[in-house]
Amino acid sequence: MARQTRAQRRARRAQRAASGDSQPVARPQVAARQPVRAAAPEAPRAERNFPGTRFIGESWGELKKVEWPTQSQIVQATVVVLIACAIVGVYLWGADLVFKPLVREVFLK
């Protein structure tokens, strides 16, 4: 027999109070619960572990977490890198022009 819910018990008490019955009602008997047995541990499976499979699985999981840039973000980053390369290239070219005569006249003679 299933246990009564709280709502069912309250309804039964309200019905008993309305009828004026002051005699206690016997509680329904609940079947004794049997302890739950733990399942027997399974024998370990003989899995073949290839070298690097754990690394590949973890790498794949990390790649799923990456927030990949949109096309406009890629274009913007590429333009920034090209401008930075141009600025550094012009700086090195200018430094080469300035220091070339110094190196020729002072250090190579």
N, C-alpha and C positions, 0 to 999 in steps of 0.2 A: 504494500500500500504506500502510495507516495505521501510525502510530508505535505502538510497544509501550508499554504503561504500565509504571510502576515495579514493580507487583506481578507483571506478566508476566515482566519481566527477572529479578526475584529468583527466581521459580519456575524459570525456565530455568537459572539459575546453580546453584540447589539440586539440580536434576535432574542437571546435568552433574557436580557434585561427588559425588553419590551413585553415579554410574556409574563414577567414577574416570577420567573423560575429562579429561586435562589440556591437550588441544589447544584453542587459542582458536577460538571460533566466529565466523564472519564476521558482522558486523552487517548487518542488513537495510538495503538502500538506501532512503533517503527521497527522494522526488521533491523537486526544487528548488522552493522556494516562489516564486511570482510576486509581485512587489510589487503591493500593492493600490492601484489608481488612485483618486484622489479624484474624487468626482462633480463634474461641471461645475456651477458656481454657477448657480442659477436666476435668471432675470430678475425684477426686482422687480414684484410685482403692482400693478396700478393700483387701489388701494383708495381708496374715498371716505371721507374723514375728516370727520365732521360735528363742528361745534364742541360741546365739552362731553362727547363720548363717553368720552374718557379719564377725565375727572373722575367721570362717573357710574359707570364700571367700577371705579375705585379706591374710590369711596364704597361701592359695593355690597360690595366685598371687605372693607372695614373693618367694615361692618354685620354681616357673617357672623362676625367675630371677637368681637363684643360679647357679653358674658355678661349676658343679660337677666334682670331681677329676677323673682322669683316673686310670686304674688298677695299672699302674706302680707307680703313685704318692701315691696310697694307700699302696702298698707294701713298698715303701721307708719310708713313715711316720711310718708304723708299726715297721720296723726295728729300726728306730731312737728311738721310744718309748721303745722298748725292751732293747736296749743298755743303755738308760738313767736309766731304772729301775734296770738293773744289776749293774750299777755304784753306784747308791744310796744304793742299798742293800749291796754291798761290803763295802761301807763307814760306814753304820750303824752297820754292823757285826764287823768291826774293832773297831769302837768306843765302842761297847759293850764289846769287849775283853779287851780294854785298861781301861775302867772305872769300870769294874766289881770288880777287887780287891780293888780299892779305895772305892767304895761304901760299900763293905763287911767289910773292916778294919776300916774305919773312921766313916761312918754314921750308921752302924748297931750294933756297939759295945757299 
